[in-house]
Amino acid sequence: MMRKVVLCLALSVSPLLAANNGSFHFGKVKFDPVDAFAYQADTEDPKKPLTVVVLTDYKIDRPAVLAAINTPGAFILQTGEKGNVVLVRLVAPNKCGVSGYLASTGQQIDLSDNFPAKTTASTTTRSAGECWTDKPGKMFKDTYDFHLSYDVPITAIPKPSALPAGGAEAGTAYLALVKAIQGANWDAARIHLPSDQVPKERPKASEMKSYFEGLALNYPKTARVTGGLMKGDRANIDIRGVDHDDKKIKGVVALKKVNGQWQVLEQNYFFEQ
């Protein structure tokens, strides 16, 4: 696998700051939520969306969630190196499921859809209730228990639009980047690279070859864009291609338009079976 780089109007007081939100414990991690966000996720039945309540130990950047194409991934990105996020799936009035990401230990967890729950409000604009473990559970070597409560407005998140094969402008920009890396073309590559992959000064002629050899390890040798999603100045494009060892890969590349140019934010590739 190649290197991975995965809301309403701002309120003066977060909906959970004034409430008792309970606590969450998994292995070495224990935290009390300080912020919350709720949205409705699509299911196989368009008439029955799934309400998801997000609980965090950090202040949520709501505009960033609205702008993101992958909503759960937006919360994970905001954890940084220490934050924690739990997603409560309200599968029934008396049942809930829990997943999350614990940045402090680097754990991505998905526990169950069969925890007891109590729903006191469930509308298209508000969700209130509780989700808890009636006894401690265990996943591999880690024990867990939690009792979470919430009373939060449901935020409508704008949906992305589908991109055709080729990925429109975003796909064209990414394929241009792949070609530039293979051709060691500094001027063509730097405008599409993530900022942390562009040195402050142009590499010297003696260093240019090794610079692009390093980049080539983390980008496809050849690629094609099969489709994707776009929302505002962001796009997630679906890629198939071969890596530097000529192994077949597929995955998703996230890009953002910055100063008129599409730049890579992150990549996630896997070997094709």
C-alpha positions as CSV (number, residue, x, y, z in Angstrom):
1,M,0.0,0.0,0.0
2,M,1.3,3.4,-0.9
3,R,1.7,6.2,1.6
4,K,-1.6,7.5,3.0
5,V,-1.6,10.8,3.3
6,V,-9.7,9.3,5.6
7,L,-23.0,22.3,11.2
8,C,-25.1,24.8,11.4
9,L,-24.0,28.4,11.9
10,A,-21.4,28.8,14.6
11,L,-23.1,29.0,18.0
12,S,-21.9,31.1,20.8
13,V,-22.1,28.0,23.0
14,S,-21.7,24.5,21.7
15,P,-24.9,22.4,22.3
16,L,-23.1,20.0,24.6
17,L,-21.0,22.4,26.6
18,A,-23.8,23.0,29.0
19,A,-24.9,19.4,29.3
20,N,-23.7,16.3,31.0
21,N,-22.4,14.3,28.0
22,G,-21.2,11.3,29.8
23,S,-17.8,9.6,29.1
24,F,-16.1,7.2,26.8
25,H,-13.4,4.6,27.6
26,F,-11.5,2.3,25.3
27,G,-8.3,0.7,26.3
28,K,-5.9,3.4,27.4
29,V,-8.1,6.2,26.2
30,K,-10.8,7.9,28.3
31,F,-12.5,11.2,27.6
32,D,-15.6,13.3,28.3
33,P,-17.1,14.8,25.1
34,V,-17.0,18.6,24.9
35,D,-18.7,19.1,21.5
36,A,-21.3,17.5,19.3
37,F,-22.6,17.4,15.7
38,A,-25.4,15.4,14.2
39,Y,-26.2,14.7,10.6
40,Q,-28.2,12.2,8.5
41,A,-26.3,9.7,6.4
42,D,-27.7,8.0,3.3
43,T,-28.8,4.3,3.5
44,E,-30.0,1.9,0.9
45,D,-33.5,3.3,1.4
46,P,-33.5,7.0,0.5
47,K,-36.6,7.4,2.7
48,K,-34.8,6.1,5.8
49,P,-31.6,8.1,6.4
50,L,-29.4,7.1,9.4
51,T,-28.9,9.7,12.1
52,V,-25.3,9.9,13.2
53,V,-24.3,11.9,16.3
54,V,-20.6,12.8,16.5
55,L,-19.1,13.4,19.9
56,T,-15.5,14.8,20.3
57,D,-13.1,16.0,22.9
58,Y,-12.1,19.0,20.7
59,K,-14.0,21.9,19.3
60,I,-15.5,20.9,16.0
61,D,-14.6,23.1,12.9
62,R,-18.2,23.1,11.5
63,P,-17.4,24.9,8.2
64,A,-14.7,22.3,7.4
65,V,-17.3,19.5,8.0
66,L,-19.7,21.2,5.6
67,A,-17.0,21.6,2.9
68,A,-15.8,18.0,3.2
69,I,-16.9,15.3,0.7
70,N,-16.3,12.5,3.2
71,T,-18.1,13.6,6.3
72,P,-16.7,11.0,8.8
73,G,-13.3,11.6,7.5
74,A,-13.6,15.4,8.2
75,F,-13.9,14.6,11.9
76,I,-11.0,12.3,11.8
77,L,-8.8,14.9,10.2
78,Q,-9.7,17.3,13.0
79,T,-8.4,15.0,15.7
80,G,-4.8,16.0,15.0
81,E,-2.4,13.9,17.0
82,K,-4.3,13.9,20.3
83,G,-8.0,14.4,19.7
84,N,-10.7,11.7,19.9
85,V,-14.0,11.3,18.1
86,V,-16.9,8.9,18.5
87,L,-19.8,8.4,16.1
88,V,-23.0,7.1,17.5
89,R,-25.3,5.5,14.9
90,L,-29.0,5.7,15.9
91,V,-30.1,2.4,14.3
92,A,-33.4,2.2,16.2
93,P,-35.1,4.1,19.1
94,N,-33.7,1.6,21.5
95,K,-30.5,0.5,19.7
96,C,-27.3,2.3,18.8
97,G,-24.0,1.6,17.1
98,V,-20.6,3.1,17.9
99,S,-17.4,3.7,16.0
100,G,-14.6,6.2,16.2
101,Y,-11.0,7.3,15.9
102,L,-8.7,7.7,18.8
103,A,-5.7,9.8,17.6
104,S,-3.7,9.5,20.8
105,T,-3.4,5.7,20.2
106,G,-3.9,5.7,16.4
107,Q,-6.9,3.3,16.7
108,Q,-9.9,3.2,14.4
109,I,-12.7,1.3,16.0
110,D,-16.1,-0.1,15.1
111,L,-17.8,-1.7,18.1
112,S,-21.3,-2.8,17.4
113,D,-24.8,-1.8,16.3
114,N,-26.5,-3.5,19.3
115,F,-25.9,-1.3,22.3
116,P,-28.9,-0.1,24.4
117,A,-30.2,3.4,23.7
118,K,-32.9,5.7,24.8
119,T,-34.3,8.3,22.4
120,T,-36.1,11.3,23.8
121,A,-36.2,13.4,20.6
122,S,-35.9,12.3,16.9
123,T,-36.9,14.7,14.2
124,T,-35.3,16.0,11.0
125,T,-34.0,18.9,13.0
126,R,-33.0,17.6,16.4
127,S,-31.8,14.4,18.1
128,A,-31.6,13.7,21.8
129,G,-31.0,10.6,23.9
130,E,-28.5,8.3,25.3
131,C,-26.3,5.4,24.2
132,W,-24.4,3.1,26.6
133,T,-22.9,-0.2,27.4
134,D,-24.8,-2.2,30.0
135,K,-21.5,-4.0,30.9
136,P,-17.9,-3.6,29.9
137,G,-17.0,-5.1,26.5
138,K,-13.7,-6.2,25.0
139,M,-12.1,-5.9,21.6
140,F,-8.9,-7.9,21.3
141,K,-6.9,-6.7,24.3
142,D,-8.8,-3.5,24.9
143,T,-11.7,-3.2,27.3
144,Y,-14.3,-0.5,26.7
145,D,-17.4,1.0,28.3
146,F,-19.3,4.3,27.8
147,H,-22.4,6.2,28.6
148,L,-23.0,9.0,26.1
149,S,-25.8,11.6,26.1
150,Y,-26.7,14.2,23.5
151,D,-29.2,16.8,22.6
152,V,-28.1,18.4,19.4
153,P,-29.5,20.0,16.2
154,I,-29.3,18.0,13.0
155,T,-27.2,19.8,10.3
156,A,-28.0,19.4,6.6
157,I,-24.8,18.7,4.8
158,P,-24.6,19.6,1.1
159,K,-24.1,16.6,-1.1
160,P,-21.3,16.3,-3.7
161,S,-21.9,15.9,-7.4
162,A,-20.6,12.9,-9.4
163,L,-17.6,13.4,-11.7
164,P,-17.4,11.5,-15.0
165,A,-14.6,9.2,-16.1
166,G,-11.5,11.5,-16.4
167,G,-12.5,13.4,-13.3
168,A,-13.0,16.8,-15.1
169,E,-10.5,19.5,-14.1
170,A,-9.4,17.8,-10.9
171,G,-8.7,14.5,-12.8
172,T,-6.8,16.3,-15.5
173,A,-4.7,18.1,-12.9
174,Y,-3.8,14.9,-11.1
175,L,-2.8,13.1,-14.3
176,A,-0.7,16.1,-15.2
177,L,1.1,15.8,-11.8
178,V,1.7,12.1,-12.4
179,K,3.2,12.8,-15.8
180,A,5.3,15.7,-14.4
181,I,6.7,13.5,-11.6
182,Q,7.7,10.8,-14.1
183,G,9.3,13.4,-16.3
184,A,11.0,15.3,-13.4
185,N,9.2,18.5,-14.5
186,W,9.5,20.9,-11.5
187,D,7.4,23.7,-12.9
188,A,4.5,21.4,-13.9
189,A,4.6,19.3,-10.7
190,R,4.9,21.9,-7.9
191,I,1.6,23.6,-8.6
192,H,-0.3,20.4,-7.9
193,L,1.7,19.0,-5.1
194,P,0.7,19.3,-1.4
195,S,2.5,22.2,0.3
196,D,4.5,19.9,2.5
197,Q,6.0,18.2,-0.5
198,V,7.3,21.4,-2.1
199,P,10.6,22.8,-0.8
200,K,10.8,26.5,-0.2
201,E,13.4,26.8,-2.9
202,R,13.7,25.0,-6.2
203,P,16.0,22.0,-5.8
204,K,19.5,22.4,-7.3
205,A,20.2,20.6,-10.6
206,S,22.2,18.0,-8.7
207,E,19.3,17.3,-6.3
208,M,16.4,17.3,-8.8
209,K,16.7,13.7,-9.8
210,S,16.7,12.3,-6.2
211,Y,13.8,14.7,-5.3
212,F,11.6,13.3,-8.0
213,E,12.7,9.7,-7.3
214,G,11.4,10.2,-3.8
215,L,8.1,11.6,-5.0
216,A,7.7,8.7,-7.5
217,L,7.6,6.3,-4.6
218,N,4.3,7.8,-3.4
219,Y,2.6,8.4,-6.7
220,P,1.5,6.1,-9.5
221,K,3.8,5.5,-12.5
222,T,0.7,5.6,-14.7
223,A,-2.9,6.2,-13.8
224,R,-6.4,6.8,-15.1
225,V,-9.4,8.5,-13.4
226,T,-12.5,6.4,-13.4
227,G,-14.8,8.9,-11.7
228,G,-15.2,10.7,-8.4
229,L,-17.1,13.3,-6.4
230,M,-16.9,17.1,-6.3
231,K,-18.2,19.7,-3.9
232,G,-17.2,23.4,-4.2
233,D,-13.4,23.6,-4.3
234,R,-12.9,20.0,-3.3
235,A,-12.8,16.8,-5.3
236,N,-12.2,13.1,-4.5
237,I,-11.2,11.2,-7.7
238,D,-11.1,7.4,-8.2
239,I,-7.8,6.1,-9.6
240,R,-6.6,2.9,-11.1
241,G,-3.0,2.5,-12.3
242,V,0.3,0.9,-11.5
243,D,2.9,1.9,-8.9
244,H,6.7,2.3,-9.2
245,D,7.1,-1.5,-9.0
246,D,4.5,-2.0,-11.8
247,K,1.9,-3.4,-9.4
248,K,-1.7,-2.7,-10.0
249,I,-3.3,-0.2,-7.6
250,K,-6.6,1.5,-7.0
251,G,-7.7,4.2,-4.6
252,V,-8.9,7.7,-4.0
253,V,-7.1,11.0,-4.3
254,A,-8.5,14.1,-2.5
255,L,-7.7,17.5,-4.1
256,K,-8.5,21.1,-3.3
257,K,-8.5,24.1,-5.7
258,V,-6.1,26.7,-4.3
259,N,-5.3,29.9,-6.1
260,G,-6.9,28.5,-9.3
261,Q,-4.9,25.2,-9.2
262,W,-6.0,21.8,-8.1
263,Q,-3.6,20.5,-5.4
264,V,-3.4,17.1,-3.8
265,L,-4.5,16.9,-0.2
266,E,-4.1,13.2,0.4
267,Q,-3.9,9.9,-1.3
268,N,-5.0,6.4,-0.3
269,Y,-4.0,3.5,-2.6
270,F,-4.4,-0.2,-2.3
271,F,-3.0,-3.1,-4.3
272,E,-5.6,-4.6,-6.6
273,Q,-6.3,-8.3,-5.9
